[in-house]
Amino acid sequence: MLQTVNVLKVREKLGAILDSVADQKKRYLIQRMNKDLAILIPVDLYEEKVVEGNACLKRQEASQKIDEWREKFGWKLAGWDSTAAIRKMRDERTKELLGRIA
């Protein structure tokens, strides 16, 4: 639950407010003249909700782009053996590296 505080109280008691956020996991809605300005939350909650949420969103976007690419170009890969292609690239790279040594 958010506890509402005004900017003046934050200025007066910033240390105590930060301690309660860090130690007691309290959350504060900071206001100026009854206008919401910011929310002060513990770092672990921020990382859980914002950082991990953004990573999840990026994974979903990447997955969607891959699906779109498959719909558009997937027919070109029909019958394509990815294992054989990777093996061939590795063999070529190995030959090239060995050629440099010799």
Steps between C-alpha positions, in 0.01 A plus 500: 500500500629845409544758770452854370750768602550852379829637375560707813477191723737316266750786533471501879513123554674355195734281703217347704287448190786329317564277803134394509511424127817294529431326832121471516430486125261797528394684186434873474306716257665841496274797428535875457182706541293177480656411168668160471868540412680174571488166675777384731530120516762248616767406247405131498140587411622729222722226360219245523232713338687731265828337401371144475176626346697679227708190436184293468353755261819497290490119485138513385583759234793291378282190487238690301763623253632146457147374433443779245830415330406131485165584342670721243811293419446158657413339169858563384628276778279201426720190497802693627717308747637749754726240663670424170541871426662566839726199461607622155579850632704354786695277262574795271613712793722220630663458158558875478658513845717199431606657170624807688708286736665294226 
